[in-house]
Amino acid sequence: MDRDEAAQPRRRFRLPLVIGLGSAIAIAGWSVVWATARGHILTEIDAHLGRLAADGVVVACPDRTIGGYPFRMELSCRSPEVEVRDRGVSIATAGLRVVAQVWDPRLVLLEVDGPAAISDTNGGATVVWRDLRASLRWGASGIGRVSIAAEGLDATLRPTDRPAVRVVAARAEGHGRPSGAGERDLDVAASFVAATSTIADKRLGPTNADLSLSATLVDFLPGGPGPALPAFAARGGRIAPAKLSLAAGGVVVDGEGALVLDGSGVLDGTITLVARGLESLAKGGAKELGPELTTVLTGFVLLGKAPKDPAKPGRRLEMIVDHGSVRIGRVTLGRLAPLFAPGG
């Protein structure tokens, strides 16, 4: 046996040893990096919470822990609470988990355990859900997208001087992202699946309705100091386009238009509505739609016109929002509450 043949078994023996030693060094190095990052994150969280408290936003995150080794960071706390002192708002939930993945650090995922209790100077709310998840996508200039989704939503709002409002939905979602030139506009959207609403324990509108809303708030960003909505109104308060879609009892109503939020916190504008499937009113659909929506849809039958787009069949009506008062033709549907108090 020559020298080269004798060296081959030694090389075959050393190769697994080198691989194992290299892997051990890599794991040990990564463990040190992860532990260092963990300590840095905890320090940054404490510093950020301190800055928030100085601004009047007190965040309590009891039993705070960070786990998720080796490829993610997972912050958990039990019974977190948020208090915005100058607004008199407080929020409490059963638990919170915030997760960031090593391979996608610009995406932060949140899981919130219900129920949640919300209270402010104008009343309070109780919100229950089966599963709630949210995500924040960070861009070069800050938050690039916010999304939230809740399964089995049951929310009750209790305004101080008005009847309690309850909304139940199989699923609810909300989204927001900057858009437009220089990303100064804000795109927002919300949807509810199989939703029912009640006011003072009396059902309002249809059962199991699917509702979606979307809008672009023009020149909304950056928010700057002070309340966001009054500042937005001062910059023109233009909401265009504003879209809605409602499906219930075989009827579908789509709408699109533009609104303006003025300095007193109320809306003005026009939404063009197109209703399809109105024939279901004569087939017993009115019971599922509820008396309020049935009255509105009857207005489409009597007063509606053919849509301007022949590809979209149905009946068209203009919904006017006149300083918060909502009407279709001469029929007043109700009044929208101001979105903020003047001077607030």
C-alpha positions in Angstrom: 0.0 0.0 0.0 1.6 3.3 -1.0 1.4 6.6 1.0 -1.6 8.0 -1.0 -3.7 4.9 -0.5 -3.0 5.1 3.2 -4.0 8.8 3.4 -7.4 8.2 1.8 -9.1 6.6 4.9 -7.7 9.4 7.1 -9.2 12.0 4.7 -12.6 10.2 4.8 -12.4 10.2 8.6 -11.5 13.8 8.9 -14.2 15.1 6.5 -17.2 14.4 8.8 -15.1 15.7 11.7 -14.5 19.0 9.9 -18.1 19.3 8.9 -19.3 18.6 12.4 -16.8 21.0 13.9 -17.8 23.8 11.4 -21.4 23.2 12.1 -20.8 23.4 15.9 -18.9 26.7 15.5 -21.7 28.1 13.2 -24.4 27.1 15.7 -22.4 28.6 18.6 -21.8 31.8 16.7 -25.4 32.1 15.7 -26.5 31.5 19.3 -24.3 34.3 20.5 -25.7 36.6 17.7 -29.3 35.6 18.6 -28.7 36.1 22.3 -27.1 39.5 21.7 -30.0 40.6 19.5 -32.5 39.4 22.1 -30.8 41.6 24.7 -30.7 44.5 22.3 -34.4 44.2 21.5 -35.4 44.1 25.2 -33.3 47.3 25.8 -34.9 49.0 22.7 -38.4 48.0 23.9 -37.8 49.5 27.3 -36.4 52.7 25.8 -39.3 52.9 23.3 -41.9 52.3 26.0 -40.3 55.1 28.0 -40.6 57.5 25.1 -44.2 56.6 24.7 -44.9 57.1 28.4 -43.3 60.6 28.1 -45.8 61.3 25.3 -48.8 60.2 27.5 -49.1 56.6 26.0 -48.5 54.1 28.8 -48.0 50.5 27.6 -47.9 47.7 30.1 -46.5 44.3 28.9 -46.4 42.1 32.0 -44.4 38.8 32.0 -42.5 39.9 28.9 -40.4 37.2 27.3 -38.6 36.8 24.0 -38.3 33.3 22.4 -38.3 31.8 18.9 -34.7 30.6 18.7 -33.2 30.0 16.2 -34.8 31.7 13.2 -37.3 34.2 14.6 -37.8 36.6 17.5 -41.1 36.2 19.4 -42.1 38.7 22.0 -44.9 37.6 24.3 -46.7 39.2 27.2 -49.7 38.4 29.2 -52.7 40.8 29.8 -51.1 43.8 28.0 -52.7 47.2 28.5 -52.4 50.5 26.6 -53.5 53.8 28.1 -53.6 57.1 26.1 -53.9 59.5 29.0 -54.7 62.8 27.2 -57.5 61.1 25.2 -58.9 59.1 28.1 -58.6 55.9 26.1 -57.5 52.5 27.5 -57.3 49.1 25.8 -56.7 45.7 27.5 -56.4 42.2 26.0 -55.7 38.7 27.3 -52.4 38.3 25.6 -50.1 39.4 22.8 -47.4 37.8 20.6 -45.2 39.8 18.2 -43.1 37.7 15.8 -40.3 38.8 13.3 -38.7 36.2 11.0 -35.0 36.3 10.4 -35.4 35.9 6.6 -38.0 38.7 6.4 -37.2 41.2 9.1 -39.3 44.0 7.5 -42.5 42.0 8.2 -43.8 41.9 11.8 -46.7 39.5 12.7 -49.0 40.0 15.7 -51.4 37.6 17.4 -53.8 39.1 20.0 -55.8 36.9 22.4 -59.3 38.0 23.2 -61.4 39.3 24.7 -60.5 42.9 24.6 -62.0 45.8 26.6 -61.8 49.4 25.2 -62.9 52.4 27.1 -62.7 56.2 26.6 -64.4 59.4 27.7 -67.2 58.8 25.2 -68.1 55.3 26.5 -66.6 51.9 26.1 -66.5 48.7 24.1 -66.1 45.0 24.5 -64.6 43.1 21.6 -64.4 39.3 21.4 -62.9 37.2 18.7 -61.9 33.6 18.0 -58.7 34.4 16.3 -57.1 37.8 15.6 -53.9 38.3 13.6 -52.2 41.5 12.3 -49.2 42.3 10.2 -47.0 45.3 9.7 -44.8 45.6 6.6 -42.0 48.1 7.0 -40.6 50.1 4.0 -37.6 52.4 3.6 -39.6 55.4 4.9 -41.6 53.6 7.7 -44.7 51.5 7.8 -45.6 50.3 4.3 -48.7 48.3 5.1 -50.9 47.4 8.0 -53.4 44.5 7.9 -55.6 43.0 10.6 -58.0 40.1 10.4 -60.4 38.7 13.0 -62.4 35.4 12.9 -65.6 35.2 14.9 -65.8 38.9 15.7 -68.3 40.1 18.2 -68.0 43.8 19.1 -70.3 45.9 21.3 -69.9 49.7 21.4 -71.4 51.6 24.3 -71.5 55.4 23.6 -72.2 57.5 26.7 -75.3 59.3 25.3 -76.5 56.8 22.6 -77.8 53.2 22.5 -75.3 50.3 22.4 -74.3 49.1 19.0 -73.3 45.5 18.4 -71.6 44.1 15.3 -71.2 40.3 14.8 -69.3 38.9 11.8 -67.8 35.6 10.8 -64.7 37.4 9.5 -63.6 41.0 9.5 -60.5 42.6 7.9 -58.9 46.0 7.7 -56.0 47.2 5.6 -54.0 50.4 5.2 -51.0 51.5 3.1 -49.4 54.7 1.8 -49.9 55.4 -1.9 -49.9 58.2 -4.5 -47.2 60.6 -5.4 -44.6 60.6 -2.6 -46.8 58.2 -0.7 -48.8 61.1 0.8 -52.2 59.4 0.2 -53.5 56.7 2.4 -55.4 53.7 1.0 -57.7 52.1 3.5 -60.1 49.1 3.2 -62.4 47.1 5.5 -64.6 44.1 4.9 -67.1 42.1 6.9 -68.4 38.6 6.0 -71.7 37.3 7.2 -72.3 40.3 9.4 -75.2 41.4 11.5 -75.7 44.7 13.4 -78.0 45.7 16.2 -78.8 48.9 18.0 -80.3 48.7 21.4 -80.8 44.9 20.8 -82.9 45.6 17.7 -81.5 44.3 14.4 -80.6 47.0 11.9 -80.4 46.0 8.3 -79.9 42.5 6.8 -78.8 39.3 8.4 -75.5 37.7 7.1 -74.5 40.6 4.9 -71.2 40.9 3.2 -69.9 44.5 3.3 -66.7 46.0 1.9 -65.5 49.6 2.1 -62.5 51.2 0.5 -61.2 54.8 0.2 -58.2 56.9 -0.6 -57.5 59.7 1.8 -55.8 62.3 -0.4 -52.8 64.1 1.2 -53.4 62.4 4.5 -49.7 61.6 5.2 -47.5 62.5 7.0 -49.8 62.9 10.0 -47.6 65.3 11.9 -48.3 66.4 15.5 -51.8 66.6 16.9 -55.0 64.6 16.0 -54.8 63.2 12.5 -58.4 63.8 11.3 -58.6 67.5 12.1 -55.2 68.0 10.3 -56.5 66.0 7.3 -59.6 68.2 7.2 -57.4 71.3 7.3 -55.5 70.0 4.2 -58.8 69.6 2.2 -60.1 66.4 3.7 -60.6 64.8 0.2 -61.6 61.2 0.1 -61.5 60.0 -3.5 -62.4 57.4 -4.6 -64.7 56.1 -1.9 -66.2 52.7 -2.7 -68.7 50.3 -1.1 -70.2 47.0 -1.9 -73.1 45.3 0.0 -74.4 41.8 -0.7 -77.4 40.4 1.2 -80.5 38.3 0.4 -79.6 38.0 -3.3 -79.2 41.7 -3.8 -75.9 43.4 -4.5 -75.4 47.2 -4.2 -72.1 48.7 -5.4 -71.2 52.4 -5.0 -68.4 54.8 -5.9 -67.9 58.5 -5.5 -66.1 61.2 -3.6 -66.4 62.7 -0.1 -64.9 65.7 1.7 -64.3 65.9 5.5 -64.7 69.5 6.6 -63.4 71.3 9.6 -66.4 70.5 11.7 -65.8 66.8 11.4 -68.7 66.0 9.0 -68.8 64.6 5.5 -70.1 66.0 2.3 -70.2 64.4 -1.2 -72.0 62.0 -3.6 -71.9 58.3 -4.0 -73.4 56.7 -7.1 -75.1 53.4 -6.2 -76.0 50.6 -8.6 -78.3 47.8 -7.3 -78.6 44.4 -8.9 -80.9 41.4 -8.0 -83.8 43.6 -7.1 -86.2 40.9 -8.3 -85.4 39.0 -5.1 -87.6 41.5 -3.3 -90.6 39.9 -4.9 -89.4 36.4 -3.9 -89.4 36.8 -0.2 -86.0 38.4 0.2 -87.3 41.4 2.1 -87.5 39.4 5.3 -83.8 38.7 5.3 -82.9 42.2 4.1 -84.7 44.0 7.0 -87.2 46.9 6.7 -84.5 49.6 6.5 -82.7 48.1 3.5 -86.0 47.0 1.9 -87.2 50.6 1.9 -84.0 51.8 0.3 -84.1 49.2 -2.4 -87.7 50.0 -3.1 -86.4 53.5 -4.0 -84.2 51.9 -6.6 -87.2 50.2 -8.1 -89.4 53.3 -8.2 -86.8 56.1 -8.9 -83.7 54.3 -10.2 -82.3 54.8 -13.7 -80.4 52.5 -15.9 -76.6 52.6 -15.2 -74.4 54.7 -17.5 -72.3 51.6 -18.2 -74.4 49.0 -20.2 -72.1 46.3 -19.1 -73.3 46.8 -15.5 -77.1 46.0 -15.3 -79.2 47.2 -12.5 -80.8 50.4 -11.2 -78.8 53.6 -10.4 -79.4 56.2 -7.8 -77.3 59.0 -6.3 -76.7 58.9 -2.5 -76.1 62.5 -1.3 -74.2 63.2 1.9 -75.1 66.8 2.8 -73.2 68.0 5.8 -73.6 64.6 7.4 -77.2 64.1 6.4 -77.6 61.0 4.1 -80.4 60.9 1.5 -81.4 59.2 -1.7 -83.5 61.6 -3.8 -85.9 63.2 -1.3 -85.7 60.2 1.2 -83.5 60.9 4.2 -81.8 57.8 5.4 -80.2 59.2 8.5 -77.4 61.4 9.8 -73.7 60.5 10.1 -72.1 61.5 13.4 -69.1 63.9 13.2 -65.8 62.0 12.9 -64.2 64.4 15.4 -65.3 67.3 17.6 -64.4 70.7 16.3 -61.2 71.9 17.9 -60.4 68.3 19.0 
